[in-house]
């Protein structure tokens, strides 16, 4: 089971099936849904995945979907390893992007765990030793998005991911 989980995490079936052929676009919703199911089954931490009512699935370039997947995967790994959470959730919607009038994909990942001090979090984001958090930030910058972390000691964590959608106004 551990070996299967390691192999899945390296190349999830949802992404691997799109590595062949001409496809440069993937459906993000099914990939996140699968990731959430795997997470809950493995950790026994209930994770709810909700999509805004009336949400139209964006079809994204393969690179963007892969990077979003890895950021969400790392967020769930952090919940598993560090949060002591009893539940987690992921919510996805479209909204106006920050200040430019274009549409953006917003993903919120929350948990009810122990959280951490905001100053400590800021240090970890700059540290060369905390590759997971820095990697999440770097991946979002690579695809033109942003990531923000909201937390307080003993008050869980919320991660906000924002990715501008080029073809929408």
N, C-alpha and C positions, 0 to 999 in steps of 0.2 A: 504494500500500500504506500509506504514511504517513497519507494522508487517510482511508482506510478505518479505520485504527487509531484516529485521533483521533475520528472519528464514533462508532465503537464505544464508546470510553471515555466519551464524553459521554452516550450513551443506549444501553447494551447491549441487544441484541435481547431477551434474557430479561426485562429490566425493561420495555422499551418495549411488548412484547406485552400487558402487564398494565395499561397506562395507560388503556386503553379499557374500557368496560363496568363492571360492578358489582364486579369482583373486588377484594377488599381483602386477599387472602392469596396468598402465593407459596411455591413450594417452594425452599428455600434450597440444598439439595444440588446440584441441577442447575445453579443459577446459579454456585456456587463452582466446580464441575467445569468449566464453560465458561470461566470466568475463568482457571483454572489452565492449561487447554489453550492459550488465547490467549497467556498469559504465556510458557510454554515455547516455543511456536512463534516468538514475536517475539524472545525474548532468547537462545534456545538454552541457557538454564539449566534443567536438569531440575527439575521441581517435582512432587512426589508428593502426591496428595490421598488421605487415608485417613479412613474413617469407622469408629467403634467397632463391633465385631461386635454384632449385635442392635439397633443404633441405629434408633429410630423417628423418621422425619423430622418435625420440628416444623413446623407450618403457622403462620407468623407474619404479623402485620399488615404491610401493604405498606411502611409507613414504617420499621419495624424491619428488614425485609429490605433495603430500599434503603440504609439507613445501615450495616448490616453489610457489604453489598457494597462500599460506598465505603471503609470502613475496611480491608477486605482488599485492595482495589484499591490503596490508598495504601501499604499494607505491601509489596506486591509491587513497586510503583514504586520504593520506597526500596531494596529489595533490588537491583533493576536498576541504579539510579543510584549507590548509595553503598557497597554491601557487598563487591563483588568476589567474590561467592559463586560456588561451582561447583555448588551444589545447594540446593534449598529444599524445604520440606514444609509441608503444612497437615493438621492432625488435628482432627477434630470428634467430640464426645461429649456425653453428658448426665451430670451428676453432681449431688450435693447442693450447693446454693448455700452461699456463705460464711456459716455460722453461723445461718441462719434455718430450716433444715430443708426448704425448698422445693427443687425441681429447677431446674437452670440449664443453659443451653447453653454449652459451653466450646469455644473454638476456639484452637488453638495454631498459630502461624506461626513457623517456624524457618528459619535459614539458617546456612551454614558460613563466612560471610564474615569480614571483618576486625573486626566489632563496633565498639564504641567505649567510651570511659571512661564509667562510670556517672555521674560528676559532670557531665561534658559533656552527657550525655543529659538530666539534670535541668535544666540551664540551657536547653537547646533546647526543652524542654517548656514553659518559662515565657516564652521569647523571643517577641517579636512578629514576628520575621523567619522563624521556622521554622513556617510555616503548616501543613505536612503533618502533623507530629507533634501539634501542638496541635489541628488539625482532627479527627484520629482520636480524641483524648481527648474533645473537645467532642461529637462525634457519639455516642459511647458514653454519655456522660452524658445526652444528649438523649433516648435511648431506655431509660434506666434501667439501663444496663450499666456495666461497668468495663473498663479496659484497663491492662495492666501490661507494662513492658518490662524484660527481663533481658538484660544484655550485659556483656562485659568486652573490653578491648582484645585483638584477635587471637583472639577466642573466639566469633565469631558473635553472633547475636541471637535471642532468643525473645520472642514477643509472646503474651500470654495475654489473650484476650477472654472475658468472662463476661457472659451475659445471662440474668437470671432468667426462668423460664417461668411465667407467671401461672397457667395452668390445671393445672399438675402439682404433685403433692405428693411 
